[in-house]
Amino acid sequence: MKFLYVTDTHIRGTTPKNRLDVYTDTLKEKLEEVITLANYENVDMILHGGDVFDRPDLSPNVVGQFAKIFMKAEMPIYVVAGNHDTFGHNPDTISRTMLGLMDSFGVMQVIDQNNPILFEKDNIKVQISGQPYHYDLDQRDPKLDYYPANVTEADFMIHMVHSMLVEKALPEGVPHTIIDHIWGTPADILFTGHFHGGFGIKERNGKFICNPGALARVNNHWSEISRMPKVIIGEIVDRNISLKEVTIKSARTGEEVLDRTFLEKAVHQEEKLHSFVQQVKEASKFQSLNMSDIILEIASLKNVEEKVKQEALRRMTVIEEVWKEEDYA
């Protein structure tokens, strides 16, 4: 039994401002290669780790163009919903999204987190389960997300989670789960997405945890300059699992498609914002306890640039909204 795993395609109709190419054309070329590779390798299924689309209400015209590419696959495509695929990060809204439309027309099948798929070939039964992105992901007991919810009488279990699974701890306040904390999962193969940088293929005692990284490069992080998009091809023969990463040949280097000038400006802006945050931390007395008022007060006193001040206000607003949601929970 063979399968191909790809994640974070982030299909969209516009080009991110940090790209030098026509994003849609480049993504089409990469997806064409992925489907051609799957057909050539004669895989039995394609697995997608989520964020098929960059937004849940993408233009039907754009969706139709990419649906034609996916329909060239000679095998079923199973997908778990990512945070960009649903409204409000709520998996229950899938039926109202473009991913739901693709599922309805049979272009791909969205995995129900409570009803795993049982795939059988050559006397080998493989359970395929998935956990879509949701607000509590990486903030609750990992067993609720990284362990298959229902276990069938299968020989092997493949579980997909659209989550921030990483090798090392991230800064405080960024929800994440560390790989070493979930090796107890009963899944034989755990595929994740969401973390665009990926970490390749990890193996311990015959179990695998994998993330080849996003097929798309949409953000302005420096790591995207050197990263090349990849997929994973896996095979199960008898009682043995073999996995390998395959680099997408049509993908150009980061130097060719990402605007370094924009990246440098972004880094410079981050440095200014960090400096501003330090000023906030060092201040001790304020006329108001409202966080937005505090930022405005310090910004006026320290002569902070308007762009930096507005970015700080934007980020503080996001945090305040999270706090309010937690208060109402």
Secondary structure, DSSP 8 states (H G I E B T S, - for coil): -EEEEE----B-SS--TTBSS-HHHHHHHHHHHHHHHHHHTT-SEEEE-S--BSSTT--HHHHHHHHHHHTT-SS-EEE---TTTSGGG-GGGGGGSHHHHHHHTTSSEE-BTTB-EEEEETTEEEEEEEE---TTTTSS-THHHHS-SS--S-SEEEEEE-S-EESS---TTS--EEGGG-TT-S-SEEEE-S-TT--EEEEETTEEEEE---S---S--THHHH---EEEEEEEETTEEEEEEEE-TT---HHHHB-HHHHHHHHHHHHHHHHHHHHHHH----S---HHHHHHHHHHHHT--HHHHHHHHHHHHHHHHHHHHHHH-
